[in-house]
Amino acid sequence: MGAARRNKHLYAPVLRGNSLRFAALRSGMTLTPNRFGILEPLGEPYIDARSLDLVLTPVVAFDDRGVRLGMGGGFYDRCFQFLAAREKWWKPKLVGVGYEHQHVKNIDAEAWDVRLWCAVTESDSYYF
């Protein structure tokens, strides 16, 4: 059953300068490649990141503590910096998506790193 039939709304990340925004994703809409070749929906409105429930987050690597290594642009860390100050997860829940070979024992965390709530691979799920 599709997300729309379950009254769920889907949003896709959109890069605007050095900012990460989220725009509604609808069936049949036109997507255009951004400067990295990643397809994005065109135009506004954007949703406030604090209003999202769950965010599938790409990883280059992740560790046993939920520290995520991305591509180095800092887009997700800047967008979700408000989560770093929270002592317990509310929303959105950041779910790292990768392969098992991207799971490493330890990544040296930087002060600005926003940790994952969990990570999923083709063979396991990790909750932090």
C-alpha positions as CSV (number, residue, x, y, z in Angstrom):
1,M,0.0,0.0,0.0
2,G,1.4,3.4,-1.0
3,A,2.2,6.2,1.4
4,A,-0.5,8.5,0.1
5,R,-3.2,5.8,0.7
6,R,-1.9,5.6,4.3
7,N,-2.2,9.4,4.7
8,K,1.6,9.7,4.9
9,H,3.5,12.6,3.4
10,L,7.0,12.1,1.8
11,Y,9.6,14.8,1.6
12,A,12.9,14.8,-0.3
13,P,16.1,16.7,0.6
14,V,16.8,19.8,-1.5
15,L,20.1,21.7,-1.5
16,R,19.9,25.5,-1.5
17,G,23.4,26.9,-1.2
18,N,24.9,25.3,1.9
19,S,21.5,24.5,3.4
20,L,19.5,21.3,3.3
21,R,15.7,21.8,3.0
22,F,12.9,19.3,2.5
23,A,10.2,19.6,-0.2
24,A,7.1,17.6,-0.7
25,L,7.5,14.6,-3.0
26,R,4.5,13.6,-5.0
27,S,3.8,10.9,-7.5
28,G,4.5,12.0,-11.1
29,M,6.3,15.2,-10.2
30,T,9.4,16.3,-12.1
31,L,12.7,15.9,-10.4
32,T,15.8,17.7,-11.5
33,P,19.5,16.9,-10.7
34,N,21.3,19.2,-8.2
35,R,25.0,20.1,-8.4
36,F,25.9,16.6,-7.2
37,G,23.6,14.9,-9.7
38,I,21.1,13.9,-7.1
39,L,17.5,14.3,-8.2
40,E,15.4,16.8,-6.3
41,P,11.8,18.1,-6.4
42,L,11.5,21.6,-7.8
43,G,10.3,24.6,-5.8
44,E,8.8,25.4,-2.5
45,P,7.1,25.1,0.0
46,Y,9.7,23.6,2.3
47,I,8.8,21.9,5.6
48,D,10.6,22.8,8.8
49,A,13.0,19.9,9.6
50,R,11.6,19.9,13.2
51,S,8.2,18.8,11.7
52,L,9.6,15.6,10.1
53,D,9.1,12.3,11.9
54,L,11.7,10.1,10.2
55,V,14.7,11.0,8.0
56,L,16.5,8.4,5.9
57,T,20.1,9.6,6.0
58,P,22.9,8.4,3.7
59,V,26.1,7.3,5.3
60,V,29.7,6.8,4.1
61,A,30.2,5.0,7.4
62,F,28.7,4.8,10.9
63,D,30.0,3.4,14.2
64,D,28.7,1.6,17.3
65,R,27.7,4.9,18.9
66,G,25.6,6.3,16.0
67,V,28.3,8.7,14.8
68,R,27.8,9.2,11.1
69,L,30.4,10.0,8.4
70,G,28.9,11.6,5.3
71,M,30.4,13.1,2.2
72,G,32.0,16.0,4.1
73,G,29.6,18.8,3.2
74,G,28.0,19.0,6.6
75,F,24.5,19.4,5.2
76,Y,22.8,17.0,7.6
77,D,24.7,18.1,10.6
78,R,23.8,21.8,10.0
79,C,20.2,21.0,9.3
80,F,19.7,18.8,12.3
81,Q,22.0,20.6,14.8
82,F,19.0,21.2,17.0
83,L,19.0,17.5,17.8
84,A,22.5,17.6,19.3
85,A,21.3,19.4,22.4
86,R,18.5,16.9,23.1
87,E,19.0,14.2,25.8
88,K,16.3,11.9,24.4
89,W,15.0,11.5,20.9
90,W,11.8,13.1,19.9
91,K,11.7,13.9,16.2
92,P,12.9,13.6,13.7
93,K,14.5,10.2,14.1
94,L,17.6,10.1,11.9
95,V,18.0,6.6,10.4
96,G,21.3,5.9,8.7
97,V,21.0,3.8,5.5
98,G,24.0,1.9,4.3
99,Y,25.7,-1.5,3.8
100,E,27.1,-3.7,6.4
101,H,30.7,-3.0,5.2
102,Q,30.1,0.7,6.1
103,H,29.6,-0.2,9.8
104,V,32.9,0.4,11.7
105,K,33.8,0.2,15.3
106,N,34.7,3.8,16.0
107,I,34.6,7.2,14.2
108,D,36.2,10.2,15.9
109,A,33.3,12.5,16.5
110,E,33.5,16.2,16.0
111,A,31.6,18.7,18.3
112,W,29.1,19.5,15.4
113,D,28.3,15.8,14.5
114,V,24.6,14.9,15.0
115,R,24.3,11.3,15.9
116,L,21.9,8.8,14.3
117,W,18.9,7.3,16.1
118,C,19.5,4.0,14.4
119,A,21.1,2.6,11.3
120,V,20.0,-0.1,8.9
121,T,22.0,-2.3,6.5
122,E,21.1,-5.2,4.2
123,S,21.7,-7.6,7.1
124,D,21.1,-5.8,10.4
125,S,19.6,-2.9,12.3
126,Y,21.5,-0.9,15.0
127,Y,19.9,1.3,17.7
128,F,21.9,3.9,19.5
